[in-house]
Amino acid sequence: MTREIKLTTALTDEDVSSLRTGDKVLLSGKVYTARDAAHKRLFTELEQGLNPPFSMQGAVIYYVGPTPAPPGRVIGSAGPTTSSRMDVYTPRLHSLGVKATIGKGRRGEEVKKSLMEHKAVYFGATGGAGALLSRCITGSRVLAYEDLGPEAVRELEIRDFPLLVVNDSYGGELYVRVDS
């Protein structure tokens, strides 16, 4: 039975523990954007002992490179990108307190293990629906790496952002094929 759950960031262990694969979630609060180039730069800075551009504790990272905002909007199209490209970075981010990531597609085995170890979750957002998803974004500001353009780290304010739990913290996966 699919459940519909409303959550607000920052996420807690209790929030994550309540989620199961297939749950529909309407997420509100602050999320942080980061794609390939931002992850690479963030990790270089972490290795140098620098602080990240946002608090990792309870954070949600959205793999997105939004388009420029049209007149009267805070952001342009903001659809998810393929998550597996960030798999090399994700377990370390979980260890620093990140509780969820948002993207599209499957995650690798190391990420799935990390979700269980660090009590985190992977949300899927609907690919190809970036213009519709952007309507749930009420605020946007660049926090770091402005020179990366769409791949800069942004803080987004979201309201009732529609997501599905693809991988939960118990090892469940929405994309597992079940043969009859």
Secondary structure, 3 states (H helix, E strand, C coil): CCCEEEEECCCCHHHHHCCCCCCEEEEEEEEEECCHHHHHHHHHHHHCCCCCCCCCCCCEEECECCCCCCCCCCCCCCCECEHHHHCCCHHHHHHCCCCEEEEECCCCHHHHHHHHHCCCEEEECCCCCHHHHHHHEEEEEEEECHHHHHHCEEEEEEEEEEEEEEECCCCCECCCCCCC
